[in-house]
Amino acid sequence: MTKHALITGGNRGIGRAFVEHYLKAGWNVTACCRDPKRAVELSVLKSDYEQLKVMSLDVSLSESIAILTKELAGTPIDLLINNAGYYGPKGVEFGSCDAKEWGKVIEVNTIAPLMLTEALYQNLKLVGNPVVAFISSKVGSMEDNTSGGGYYYRSSKAALNSVVKSLSIDLKDDGIKCVALHPGWVLTAMGGPKALIDTDMSVKGMMAVIGKLTWEQSGDFYDYQGKPIPW
């Protein structure tokens, strides 16, 4: 049976690359984004791959998650990639933090992935050996933080890593593996023009990690090359 991957933030950058590479690998893919009508690159892919389904999802809205869940009722999901993310205002320094903006970053990067995983829990249980992958970031590593700053994004990814660890324990009896992945510094709108790798290299590496994930690795944090990252 053909495997099915659901990918959030699938309209651009890393998410869009995930969509294309899993399609090329022969998977059925559901690509989620806030406004499918404006997702030009996904429309192009859809014309080439009949196994691609594009669905509307705003991960920060519970009603949007509820609509998606209803539409996908009874649909098996082998792989859920929680990729949608939000950096928030850049250049925020100590003494200039804004609680409202910080909350938006936490909502999208930390809370939404857990809520979506809960919502699609029954879909994941319909298959054997399902995986939930969370796109995190090395900046969420406490040990790696030698420069300070980045309060919003750093804290949201550190909290996400904690969520992943707890989920790996809570979902073990259901046969669901979980992993936090650092995609590298990638040439995207978020990563900027000085980034070191392109989306293809990042996604191919993360797909290899996902494909070989063992139970001993469930709940851990790896980069796109499969190297462990300290918490």
N, CA, C and O of each residue as an XYZ file, in Angstrom:
924
protein
N       0.837     -1.198      0.000
C       0.000      0.000      0.000
C       0.873      1.249      0.000
O       1.869      1.319      0.720
N       0.498      2.225     -0.804
C       1.264      3.468     -0.899
C       1.204      4.242      0.409
O       0.134      4.398      0.997
N       2.350      4.725      0.862
C       2.395      5.471      2.106
C       1.914      6.899      1.912
O       1.918      7.436      0.804
N       1.499      7.496      3.019
C       0.907      8.839      2.984
C       1.626      9.758      3.960
O       1.757      9.442      5.143
N       2.088     10.894      3.459
C       2.726     11.904      4.302
C       1.877     13.168      4.312
O       1.401     13.607      3.266
N       1.689     13.750      5.483
C       1.038     15.053      5.608
C       2.081     16.051      6.079
O       2.765     15.829      7.078
N       2.196     17.152      5.350
C       3.259     18.130      5.602
C       2.648     19.514      5.784
O       1.939     20.001      4.903
N       2.917     20.146      6.919
C       2.416     21.501      7.134
C       3.430     22.517      6.595
O       4.621     22.225      6.485
N       2.942     23.699      6.265
C       3.836     24.693      5.664
C       4.403     24.195      4.361
O       5.570     24.433      4.051
N       3.573     23.498      3.585
C       4.062     22.814      2.387
C       4.150     23.668      1.142
O       4.472     23.160      0.068
N       3.870     24.948      1.262
C       3.814     25.796      0.074
C       5.134     26.456     -0.295
O       5.250     27.023     -1.382
N       6.136     26.396      0.588
C       7.399     27.058      0.250
C       8.555     26.476      1.066
O       8.351     25.719      2.014
N       9.758     26.847      0.673
C      10.950     26.485      1.438
C      11.102     25.003      1.696
O      10.917     24.176      0.803
N      11.442     24.682      2.931
C      11.673     23.292      3.325
C      10.423     22.445      3.151
O      10.502     21.300      2.706
N       9.278     23.000      3.498
C       8.031     22.244      3.364
C       7.741     21.855      1.935
O       7.356     20.720      1.655
N       7.924     22.791      1.038
C       7.672     22.525     -0.374
C       8.656     21.474     -0.902
O       8.285     20.628     -1.716
N       9.902     21.530     -0.440
C      10.896     20.538     -0.857
C      10.524     19.153     -0.331
O      10.686     18.156     -1.036
N      10.030     19.090      0.899
C       9.555     17.811      1.437
C       8.451     17.246      0.541
O       8.470     16.064      0.198
N       7.502     18.085      0.168
C       6.390     17.655     -0.673
C       6.902     17.043     -1.969
O       6.494     15.946     -2.350
N       7.794     17.754     -2.642
C       8.298     17.276     -3.924
C       9.084     15.974     -3.791
O       8.917     15.061     -4.600
N       9.929     15.889     -2.786
C      10.769     14.699     -2.656
C       9.971     13.466     -2.249
O      10.288     12.359     -2.686
N       8.948     13.633     -1.426
C       8.121     12.461     -1.092
C       7.249     12.048     -2.270
O       6.972     10.861     -2.444
N       6.813     13.004     -3.077
C       6.089     12.661     -4.302
C       6.987     11.864     -5.244
O       6.567     10.855     -5.811
N       8.214     12.322     -5.402
C       9.157     11.617     -6.274
C       9.454     10.210     -5.763
O       9.768      9.306     -6.537
N       9.347     10.041     -4.435
C       9.598      8.726     -3.835
C       8.370      7.814     -3.929
O       8.403      6.671     -3.474
N       7.287      8.331     -4.522
C       6.108      7.503     -4.745
C       5.051      7.558     -3.663
O       4.117      6.756     -3.671
N       5.181      8.497     -2.723
C       4.213      8.619     -1.642
C       2.980      9.405     -2.096
O       3.041     10.196     -3.038
N       1.866      9.170     -1.406
C       0.742     10.092     -1.450
C       1.084     11.222     -0.490
O       1.575     10.972      0.611
N       0.833     12.446     -0.892
C       1.208     13.588     -0.057
C       0.038     14.557      0.096
O      -0.608     14.940     -0.879
N      -0.214     14.943      1.345
C      -1.136     16.031      1.633
C      -0.303     17.217      2.072
O       0.347     17.187      3.117
N      -0.329     18.263      1.261
C       0.424     19.480      1.565
C      -0.539     20.517      2.130
O      -1.533     20.860      1.489
N      -0.249     21.009      3.314
C      -1.120     21.971      3.976
C      -0.488     23.360      3.980
O       0.715     23.510      4.195
N      -1.307     24.355      3.743
C      -0.855     25.739      3.810
C      -2.068     26.628      4.076
O      -3.210     26.190      3.935
N      -1.818     27.862      4.457
C      -2.924     28.732      4.836
C      -3.827     29.097      3.660
O      -5.044     29.186      3.825
N      -3.257     29.307      2.485
C      -4.049     29.737      1.333
C      -3.644     28.968      0.077
O      -2.782     29.422     -0.676
N      -4.260     27.803     -0.154
C      -3.902     26.990     -1.321
C      -4.033     27.731     -2.648
O      -3.300     27.432     -3.591
N      -4.952     28.692     -2.740
C      -5.147     29.422     -3.990
C      -3.923     30.242     -4.376
O      -3.707     30.532     -5.553
N      -3.127     30.613     -3.385
C      -1.932     31.413     -3.654
C      -0.662     30.563     -3.685
O       0.434     31.090     -3.879
N      -0.805     29.254     -3.494
C       0.355     28.351     -3.471
C       0.696     27.919     -4.901
O       0.386     26.803     -5.317
N       1.327     28.809     -5.627
C       1.602     28.583     -7.049
C       2.466     27.351     -7.280
O       2.187     26.555     -8.176
N       3.515     27.190     -6.473
C       4.429     26.062     -6.671
C       3.730     24.728     -6.424
O       4.028     23.732     -7.083
N       2.804     24.716     -5.476
C       2.051     23.485     -5.223
C       1.093     23.193     -6.379
O       0.856     22.031     -6.707
N       0.551     24.220     -6.985
C      -0.327     24.038     -8.138
C       0.428     23.402     -9.302
O      -0.104     22.552    -10.015
N       1.668     23.827     -9.480
C       2.512     23.248    -10.529
C       2.772     21.773    -10.242
O       2.667     20.931    -11.134
N       3.112     21.470     -8.999
C       3.356     20.077     -8.619
C       2.097     19.232     -8.787
O       2.166     18.084     -9.224
N       0.963     19.799     -8.443
C      -0.303     19.065     -8.531
C      -0.628     18.666     -9.962
O      -1.253     17.633    -10.201
N      -0.199     19.488    -10.909
C      -0.431     19.159    -12.323
C       0.429     17.983    -12.778
O       0.118     17.322    -13.769
N       1.514     17.728    -12.045
C       2.417     16.629    -12.394
C       2.190     15.361    -11.573
O       2.544     14.263    -12.001
N       1.600     15.522    -10.398
C       1.422     14.374     -9.492
C      -0.024     14.297     -9.009
O      -0.477     15.127     -8.221
N      -0.733     13.286     -9.496
C      -2.132     13.139     -9.104
C      -2.281     12.699     -7.645
O      -3.358     12.820     -7.060
N      -1.186     12.185     -7.064
C      -1.248     11.743     -5.668
C      -1.012     12.878     -4.674
O      -0.893     12.638     -3.473
N      -0.944     14.112     -5.171
C      -0.793     15.271     -4.291
C      -2.150     15.891     -4.003
O      -2.938     16.157     -4.912
N      -2.405     16.115     -2.723
C      -3.617     16.804     -2.293
C      -3.197     18.046     -1.523
O      -2.380     17.961     -0.607
N      -3.738     19.179     -1.881
C      -3.418     20.437     -1.211
C      -4.618     20.862     -0.373
O      -5.733     20.971     -0.883
N      -4.383     21.102      0.917
C      -5.477     21.432      1.823
C      -5.160     22.691      2.629
O      -4.006     22.989      2.934
N      -6.208     23.402      2.954
C      -6.071     24.634      3.729
C      -5.872     24.318      5.204
O      -6.588     23.494      5.773
N      -4.888     24.984      5.826
C      -4.650     24.820      7.258
C      -3.877     26.008      7.805
O      -2.785     26.332      7.337
N      -4.460     26.640      8.796
C      -3.753     27.639      9.598
C      -3.499     26.979     10.943
O      -4.421     26.839     11.747
N      -2.261     26.573     11.197
C      -1.953     25.775     12.383
C      -2.233     26.507     13.692
O      -2.342     25.879     14.745
N      -2.349     27.831     13.628
C      -2.584     28.605     14.851
C      -4.060     28.722     15.201
O      -4.404     29.274     16.246
N      -4.943     28.206     14.337
C      -6.382     28.310     14.571
C      -6.977     26.928     14.847
O      -6.900     26.035     14.003
N      -7.564     26.758     16.015
C      -8.134     25.465     16.389
C      -9.259     25.055     15.446
O      -9.428     23.870     15.159
N     -10.039     26.039     14.956
C     -11.128     25.708     14.045
C     -10.603     25.207     12.703
O     -11.244     24.373     12.062
N      -9.451     25.704     12.273
C      -8.839     25.238     11.033
C      -8.346     23.801     11.184
O      -8.507     22.980     10.280
N      -7.749     23.511     12.324
C      -7.304     22.134     12.603
C      -8.505     21.198     12.648
O      -8.435     20.074     12.151
N      -9.613     21.655     13.245
C     -10.820     20.828     13.361
C     -11.399     20.496     11.989
O     -11.838     19.369     11.759
N     -11.403     21.465     11.079
C     -11.916     21.241      9.727
C     -11.047     20.217      8.995
O     -11.558     19.303      8.349
N      -9.726     20.384      9.106
C      -8.806     19.442      8.469
C      -9.012     18.031      9.011
O      -9.065     17.068      8.247
N      -9.125     17.916     10.317
C      -9.312     16.610     10.957
C     -10.577     15.927     10.459
O     -10.586     14.722     10.209
N     -11.637     16.701     10.319
C     -12.911     16.147      9.840
C     -12.780     15.655      8.405
O     -13.288     14.589      8.058
N     -12.096     16.437      7.573
C     -11.928     16.066      6.167
C     -11.042     14.839      5.992
O     -11.171     14.107      5.010
N     -10.150     14.620      6.938
C      -9.227     13.487      6.852
C      -9.657     12.284      7.691
O      -8.895     11.328      7.836
N     -10.845     12.324      8.233
C     -11.332     11.231      9.076
C     -11.225      9.894      8.347
O     -11.709      9.746      7.224
N     -10.592      8.930      8.993
C     -10.436      7.599      8.420
C      -9.309      7.454      7.426
O      -9.112      6.377      6.864
N      -8.552      8.540      7.196
C      -7.432      8.492      6.252
C      -6.139      8.136      6.970
O      -5.720      8.874      7.861
N      -5.497      7.036      6.614
C      -4.239      6.654      7.275
C      -3.127      7.663      6.976
O      -3.007      8.149      5.852
N      -2.324      7.968      7.984
C      -1.167      8.849      7.817
C       0.071      8.124      8.353
O       0.154      7.818      9.543
N       1.023      7.856      7.469
C       2.260      7.177      7.864
C       3.285      8.149      8.438
O       4.084      7.793      9.304
N       3.246      9.368      7.945
C       4.236     10.362      8.360
C       3.590     11.738      8.465
O       3.016     12.244      7.501
N       3.692     12.331      9.643
C       3.242     13.704      9.853
C       4.485     14.565     10.054
O       5.261     14.331     10.980
N       4.674     15.553      9.195
C       5.806     16.464      9.332
C       5.290     17.824      9.767
O       4.684     18.550      8.979
N       5.531     18.161     11.019
C       5.158     19.460     11.556
C       6.248     20.456     11.183
O       7.219     20.644     11.915
N       6.065     21.086     10.034
C       7.093     21.951      9.478
C       6.760     23.436      9.583
O       7.667     24.265      9.660
N       5.481     23.782      9.587
C       5.086     25.196      9.606
C       5.737     25.909     10.790
O       5.696     25.419     11.919
N       6.332     27.058     10.524
C       7.028     27.782     11.588
C       6.974     29.283     11.383
O       6.649     29.775     10.302
N       7.301     29.997     12.452
C       7.272     31.467     12.424
C       8.430     31.985     13.266
O       8.544     31.658     14.447
N       9.287     32.794     12.651
C      10.443     33.318     13.385
C      10.057     34.492     14.269
O      10.573     34.634     15.378
N       9.163     35.322     13.788
C       8.818     36.526     14.539
C       9.755     37.673     14.210
O      10.608     37.530     13.335
N       9.623     38.792     14.878
C      10.481     39.951     14.612
C      11.949     39.608     14.844
O      12.294     38.958     15.831
N      12.801     40.045     13.939
C      14.229     39.791     14.083
C      14.911     40.960     14.796
O      14.392     42.075     14.847
N      16.072     40.670     15.336
C      16.853     41.703     15.992
C      16.327     42.132     17.351
O      16.665     43.209     17.843
N      15.492     41.281     17.962
C      14.958     41.607     19.286
C      16.064     41.448     20.328
O      16.683     40.387     20.417
N      16.316     42.486     21.109
C      17.366     42.460     22.125
C      16.773     42.502     23.521
O      15.605     42.844     23.705
N      17.582     42.154     24.491
C      17.165     42.226     25.887
C      16.655     43.632     26.195
O      17.300     44.627     25.865
N      15.514     43.692     26.818
C      14.923     44.981     27.147
C      13.896     45.452     26.144
O      13.228     46.464     26.361
N      13.761     44.716     25.031
C      12.799     45.134     24.007
C      11.818     44.030     23.631
O      11.180     44.097     22.580
N      11.697     43.027     24.474
C      10.792     41.917     24.177
C       9.331     42.350     24.298
O       8.966     43.135     25.173
N       8.515     41.819     23.403
C       7.090     42.111     23.390
C       6.326     40.805     23.628
O       6.443     39.861     22.846
N       5.561     40.759     24.689
C       4.884     39.524     25.087
C       3.912     39.031     24.021
O       3.783     37.825     23.810
N       3.236     39.942     23.355
C       2.259     39.552     22.342
C       2.945     38.883     21.155
O       2.486     37.845     20.678
N       4.034     39.466     20.680
C       4.774     38.873     19.558
C       5.406     37.543     19.953
O       5.415     36.591     19.172
N       5.926     37.490     21.152
C       6.513     36.250     21.667
C       5.455     35.142     21.677
O       5.722     34.000     21.304
N       4.262     35.509     22.109
C       3.178     34.546     22.166
C       2.829     33.969     20.801
O       2.508     32.786     20.686
N       2.891     34.805     19.762
C       2.610     34.330     18.404
C       3.618     33.268     17.974
O       3.256     32.265     17.359
N       4.891     33.503     18.307
C       5.944     32.558     17.933
C       5.751     31.229     18.670
O       5.859     30.159     18.070
N       5.468     31.305     19.954
C       5.226     30.097     20.748
C       4.004     29.341     20.225
O       4.005     28.112     20.146
N       2.971     30.093     19.872
C       1.725     29.480     19.394
C       1.956     28.643     18.145
O       1.472     27.515     18.051
N       2.701     29.198     17.177
C       2.925     28.496     15.912
C       3.971     27.399     16.041
O       3.785     26.299     15.522
N       5.063     27.691     16.724
C       6.199     26.768     16.749
C       6.110     25.670     17.796
O       6.704     24.605     17.628
N       5.378     25.915     18.869
C       5.357     24.970     19.982
C       3.990     24.344     20.219
O       3.852     23.122     20.279
N       2.987     25.198     20.350
C       1.652     24.702     20.689
C       0.986     24.016     19.505
O       0.441     22.921     19.645
N       1.028     24.655     18.339
C       0.344     24.118     17.154
C       0.793     22.707     16.768
O      -0.058     21.874     16.456
N       2.101     22.403     16.775
C       2.501     21.035     16.415
C       1.927     19.969     17.344
O       1.573     18.877     16.899
N       1.836     20.283     18.614
C       1.247     19.324     19.555
C      -0.249     19.178     19.300
O      -0.772     18.063     19.296
N      -0.936     20.293     19.088
C      -2.377     20.236     18.866
C      -2.708     19.471     17.580
O      -3.677     18.714     17.537
N      -1.910     19.669     16.546
C      -2.152     18.953     15.296
C      -1.873     17.464     15.444
O      -2.594     16.630     14.897
N      -0.822     17.139     16.186
C      -0.513     15.724     16.431
C      -1.635     15.055     17.197
O      -2.004     13.920     16.896
N      -2.183     15.750     18.187
C      -3.341     15.219     18.916
C      -4.523     15.024     17.972
O      -5.215     14.008     18.040
N      -4.754     15.995     17.095
C      -5.901     15.943     16.200
C      -5.808     14.789     15.197
O      -6.825     14.209     14.818
N      -4.592     14.461     14.773
C      -4.391     13.414     13.763
C      -3.929     12.086     14.373
O      -3.485     11.182     13.665
N      -4.041     11.993     15.666
C      -3.627     10.799     16.409
C      -4.294      9.528     15.878
O      -3.628      8.512     15.681
N      -5.599      9.586     15.648
C      -6.324      8.400     15.168
C      -5.873      8.012     13.764
O      -5.847      6.827     13.431
N      -5.520      8.990     12.939
C      -5.039      8.689     11.583
C      -3.696      7.974     11.620
O      -3.438      7.067     10.830
N      -2.844      8.397     12.553
C      -1.533      7.775     12.696
C      -1.650      6.331     13.184
O      -0.843      5.476     12.819
N      -2.651      6.073     14.002
C      -2.834      4.731     14.553
C      -3.371      3.735     13.523
O      -3.421      2.536     13.796
N      -3.768      4.215     12.350
C      -4.315      3.336     11.321
C      -3.243      2.623     10.509
O      -3.559      1.762      9.687
N      -1.963      2.978     10.733
C      -0.874      2.378      9.958
C       0.132      1.708     10.892
O       0.099      1.895     12.108
N       1.015      0.932     10.297
C       2.098      0.342     11.069
C       3.336      1.216     10.984
O       3.682      1.703      9.907
N       4.001      1.416     12.102
C       5.254      2.162     12.159
C       5.146      3.629     11.721
O       5.963      4.089     10.923
N       4.160      4.364     12.224
C       4.047      5.786     11.862
C       5.121      6.630     12.545
O       5.659      6.255     13.586
N       5.420      7.776     11.938
C       6.425      8.694     12.480
C       5.856     10.109     12.476
O       5.184     10.519     11.530
N       6.133     10.843     13.541
C       5.822     12.265     13.584
C       7.152     13.005     13.693
O       7.881     12.849     14.672
N       7.458     13.811     12.680
C       8.709     14.571     12.653
C       8.403     16.046     12.903
O       7.465     16.603     12.333
N       9.192     16.656     13.748
C       9.015     18.057     14.113
C      10.245     18.836     13.656
O      11.364     18.538     14.076
N      10.039     19.833     12.798
C      11.169     20.633     12.343
C      11.511     21.647     13.426
O      10.798     22.628     13.636
N      12.604     21.388     14.096
C      13.067     22.228     15.195
C      14.211     23.105     14.684
O      14.249     23.459     13.506
N      15.118     23.445     15.555
C      16.285     24.234     15.156
C      17.374     24.092     16.206
O      17.105     23.974     17.401
N      18.596     24.106     15.731
C      19.752     24.024     16.623
C      19.787     25.181     17.608
O      20.374     25.057     18.682
N      19.165     26.311     17.259
C      19.180     27.450     18.183
C      18.359     27.170     19.435
O      18.441     27.917     20.410
N      17.566     26.095     19.414
C      16.829     25.697     20.606
C      17.665     24.889     21.580
O      17.211     24.582     22.682
N      18.885     24.541     21.184
C      19.791     23.795     22.053
C      20.402     24.715     23.100
O      20.983     25.746     22.759
N      20.273     24.350     24.368
C      20.864     25.142     25.449
C      22.388     25.143     25.352
O      23.038     26.176     25.513
N      22.937     23.966     25.085
C      24.390     23.828     25.041
C      24.998     24.605     23.882
O      26.119     25.105     23.976
N      24.248     24.702     22.789
C      24.778     25.367     21.599
C      24.661     26.894     21.678
O      25.262     27.604     20.871
N      23.905     27.390     22.629
C      23.679     28.838     22.725
C      24.885     29.528     23.356
O      25.071     29.507     24.573
N      25.690     30.134     22.503
C      26.871     30.871     22.980
C      26.800     32.355     22.630
O      27.716     33.119     22.935
N      25.693     32.756     21.979
C      25.590     34.139     21.529
C      24.453     34.921     22.168
O      24.373     36.140     22.015
N      23.559     34.217     22.894
C      22.440     34.906     23.529
C      21.427     35.401     22.522
O      21.472     35.025     21.350
N      20.504     36.252     22.977
C      19.497     36.824     22.100
C      18.551     35.796     21.521
O      18.481     34.661     21.994
N      17.815     36.205     20.484
C      16.891     35.293     19.807
C      15.839     34.721     20.732
O      15.445     33.564     20.587
N      15.380     35.523     21.684
C      14.527     35.009     22.759
C      13.275     34.291     22.262
O      12.932     33.218     22.759
N      12.605     34.874     21.298
C      11.340     34.293     20.849
C      11.556     32.923     20.204
O      10.996     31.916     20.636
N      12.374     32.916     19.171
C      12.553     31.699     18.384
C      13.281     30.615     19.173
O      12.893     29.447     19.140
N      14.343     31.009     19.886
C      15.088     30.030     20.690
C      14.170     29.316     21.676
O      14.153     28.087     21.753
N      13.412     30.100     22.424
C      12.566     29.505     23.458
C      11.470     28.638     22.858
O      11.104     27.615     23.436
N      10.940     29.040     21.696
C       9.874     28.251     21.072
C      10.381     26.888     20.620
O       9.661     25.894     20.720
N      11.615     26.832     20.123
C      12.168     25.560     19.663
C      12.655     24.695     20.831
O      12.564     23.469     20.777
N      13.171     25.336     21.881
C      13.548     24.570     23.072
C      12.304     23.919     23.681
O      12.337     22.766     24.108
N      11.208     24.679     23.712
C       9.950     24.135     24.233
C       9.415     23.035     23.322
O       8.880     22.037     23.803
N       9.557     23.212     22.009
C       9.125     22.175     21.071
C       9.884     20.877     21.316
O       9.296     19.796     21.291
N      11.180     20.985     21.552
C      11.980     19.786     21.822
C      11.474     19.049     23.052
O      11.477     17.819     23.091
N      11.044     19.796     24.049
C      10.475     19.186     25.248
C       9.173     18.458     24.927
O       8.905     17.376     25.450
N       8.371     19.069     24.060
C       7.122     18.439     23.615
C       7.412     17.118     22.904
O       6.742     16.114     23.143
N       8.408     17.131     22.038
C       8.760     15.926     21.282
C       9.190     14.802     22.217
O       8.800     13.648     22.036
N       9.992     15.146     23.210
C      10.455     14.138     24.163
C       9.281     13.507     24.908
O       9.213     12.286     25.051
N       8.361     14.343     25.380
C       7.197     13.820     26.094
C       6.314     12.973     25.190
O       5.830     11.919     25.604
N       6.101     13.423     23.963
C       5.283     12.664     23.025
C       5.881     11.289     22.734
O       5.156     10.304     22.601
N       7.205     11.234     22.638
C       7.846      9.951     22.340
C       7.566      8.927     23.428
O       7.515      7.727     23.160
N       7.386      9.396     24.642
C       7.056      8.516     25.764
C       5.574      8.172     25.757
O       5.192      7.014     25.923
N       4.736      9.205     25.562
C       3.294      9.011     25.619
C       2.749      8.176     24.467
O       1.737      7.493     24.627
N       3.402      8.220     23.310
C       2.892      7.529     22.126
C       3.602      6.211     21.830
O       3.301      5.548     20.838
N       4.533      5.839     22.683
C       5.300      4.609     22.430
C       4.410      3.385     22.368
O       4.576      2.545     21.484
N       3.471      3.269     23.291
C       2.592      2.100     23.306
C       1.679      2.034     22.092
O       1.124      0.979     21.784
N       1.521      3.160     21.401
C       0.722      3.192     20.180
C       1.566      2.907     18.947
O       1.053      2.866     17.829
N       2.873      2.708     19.158
C       3.759      2.406     18.042
C       4.111      3.609     17.196
O       4.461      3.465     16.024
N       4.020      4.812     17.785
C       4.298      6.042     17.045
C       5.642      6.622     17.472
O       5.834      6.962     18.640
N       6.570      6.734     16.526
C       7.873      7.322     16.811
C       7.822      8.838     16.593
O       7.072      9.337     15.755
N       8.632      9.547     17.363
C       8.708     11.003     17.242
C      10.169     11.433     17.171
O      11.041     10.800     17.767
N      10.429     12.515     16.439
C      11.804     12.999     16.346
C      11.812     14.503     16.089
O      10.964     15.029     15.367
N      12.785     15.184     16.692
C      13.013     16.607     16.443
C      14.183     16.724     15.474
O      15.218     16.087     15.669
N      14.024     17.537     14.431
C      15.046     17.634     13.389
C      15.502     19.067     13.175
O      14.691     19.986     13.061
N      16.817     19.240     13.122
C      17.408     20.525     12.744
C      17.737     20.455     11.263
O      18.557     19.631     10.857
N      17.111     21.310     10.434
C      17.310     21.207      8.983
C      18.614     21.771      8.471
O      18.914     21.657      7.282
N      19.405     22.385      9.355
C      20.601     23.085      8.921
C      20.252     24.537      8.648
O      19.099     24.951      8.767
N      21.282     25.308      8.275
C      21.049     26.705      7.901
C      20.748     26.707      6.414
O      21.646     26.570      5.584
N      19.455     26.866      6.084
C      18.973     26.607      4.733
C      18.607     27.893      3.997
O      18.090     28.845      4.581
N      18.891     27.888      2.708
C      18.564     29.021      1.839
C      17.046     29.106      1.628
O      16.511     28.560      0.663
N      16.374     29.792      2.535
C      14.942     30.027      2.443
C      14.679     31.478      2.821
O      15.606     32.224      3.139
N      13.412     31.870      2.785
C      13.068     33.227      3.196
C      13.453     33.455      4.651
O      13.880     34.550      5.016
N      13.306     32.428      5.485
C      13.666     32.547      6.887
C      15.174     32.449      7.082
O      15.750     33.189      7.879
N      15.810     31.538      6.356
C      17.243     31.319      6.528
C      18.111     32.439      5.980
O      19.210     32.687      6.476
N      17.603     33.120      4.943
C      18.341     34.245      4.381
C      19.372     33.834      3.341
O      19.640     32.645      3.172
N      19.957     34.809      2.638
C      20.874     34.548      1.516
C      22.252     34.041      1.917
O      22.995     33.553      1.065
N      22.609     34.144      3.190
C      23.930     33.708      3.636
C      23.943     32.255      4.111
O      24.979     31.754      4.548
N      22.817     31.591      4.029
C      22.705     30.212      4.498
C      23.674     29.287      3.766
O      24.165     29.605      2.683
N      23.936     28.136      4.381
C      25.008     27.257      3.907
C      24.561     26.145      2.959
O      25.365     25.667      2.159
N      23.295     25.722      3.032
C      22.842     24.605      2.199
C      21.496     24.945      1.562
O      20.795     25.852      2.011
N      21.143     24.201      0.504
C      19.853     24.436     -0.134
C      18.801     23.478      0.435
O      19.117     22.581      1.216
N      17.558     23.685      0.030
C      16.471     22.877      0.578
C      16.586     21.408      0.185
O      16.210     20.532      0.964
N      17.101     21.125     -1.010
C      17.234     19.737     -1.449
C      18.176     18.951     -0.544
O      17.858     17.838     -0.125
N      19.324     19.528     -0.247
C      20.282     18.845      0.615
C      19.701     18.630      2.011
O      19.844     17.556      2.594
N      19.051     19.650      2.530
C      18.457     19.562      3.863
C      17.392     18.478      3.923
O      17.411     17.630      4.815
N      16.470     18.506      2.976
C      15.334     17.584      2.996
C      15.756     16.143      2.718
O      15.250     15.219      3.355
N      16.663     15.944      1.788
C      17.150     14.581      1.525
C      17.785     13.991      2.781
O      17.595     12.815      3.089
N      18.538     14.817      3.499
C      19.160     14.349      4.730
C      18.131     14.010      5.791
O      18.228     12.970      6.442
N      17.145     14.881      5.970
C      16.125     14.620      6.992
C      15.264     13.419      6.631
O      14.841     12.673      7.514
N      15.000     13.224      5.337
C      14.247     12.037      4.914
C      14.992     10.756      5.258
O      14.379      9.755      5.629
N      16.305     10.786      5.137
C      17.118      9.617      5.478
C      17.029      9.330      6.973
O      16.930      8.174      7.383
N      17.066     10.379      7.783
C      16.947     10.206      9.240
C      15.581      9.625      9.585
O      15.485      8.690     10.380
N      14.529     10.175      8.992
C      13.172      9.703      9.251
C      13.019      8.244      8.830
O      12.439      7.436      9.555
N      13.537      7.921      7.667
C      13.380      6.571      7.133
C      14.086      5.498      7.935
O      13.679      4.337      7.924
N      15.146      5.884      8.634
C      15.933      4.908      9.403
C      15.703      5.026     10.907
O      16.400      4.377     11.687
N      14.743      5.841     11.324
C      14.537      6.113     12.749
C      14.217      4.839     13.529
O      13.319      4.081     13.161
N      14.954      4.618     14.598
C      14.736      3.446     15.445
C      13.994      3.851     16.717
O      13.844      5.037     17.010
N      13.534      2.850     17.464
C      12.854      3.153     18.721
C      13.795      3.789     19.722
O      13.377      4.603     20.545
N      15.063      3.421     19.655
C      16.053      4.007     20.556
C      16.246      5.494     20.259
O      16.639      6.252     21.146
N      15.978      5.914     19.044
C      16.157      7.308     18.639
C      14.894      8.155     18.826
O      14.953      9.383     18.783
N      13.765      7.496     19.031
C      12.508      8.227     19.172
C      12.585      9.190     20.352
O      12.973      8.804     21.454
N      12.214     10.441     20.114
C      12.263     11.463     21.154
C      13.559     12.241     21.186
O      13.714     13.151     22.000
N      14.503     11.895     20.306
C      15.801     12.573     20.300
C      15.826     13.699     19.258
O      14.852     13.939     18.544
N      16.975     14.376     19.201
C      17.152     15.594     18.406
C      18.337     15.393     17.475
O      19.454     15.171     17.942
N      18.114     15.467     16.157
C      19.165     15.210     15.173
C      19.216     16.319     14.118
O      18.219     16.993     13.856
N      20.393     16.491     13.522
C      20.475     17.415     12.406
C      20.212     16.653     11.110
O      19.985     15.443     11.132
N      20.244     17.351      9.996
C      19.893     16.752      8.705
C      20.910     15.703      8.252
O      20.654     14.955      7.308
N      22.049     15.648      8.916
C      23.044     14.632      8.592
C      22.949     13.423      9.528
O      23.741     12.487      9.427
N      21.994     13.455     10.417
C      21.805     12.352     11.354
C      22.661     12.444     12.593
O      22.753     11.483     13.358
N      23.295     13.594     12.804
C      24.149     13.784     13.995
C      23.309     14.252     15.176
O      22.498     15.166     15.029
N      23.489     13.641     16.346
C      22.734     14.053     17.536
C      23.079     15.482     17.931
O      24.232     15.901     17.829
N      22.078     16.227     18.383
C      22.271     17.580     18.881
C      21.957     17.596     20.364
O      20.909     17.093     20.769
N      22.835     18.159     21.189
C      22.571     18.188     22.636
C      21.403     19.107     22.956
O      21.173     20.105     22.273
N      20.671     18.755     24.003
C      19.530     19.579     24.397
C      19.969     20.969     24.830
O      19.132     21.795     25.194
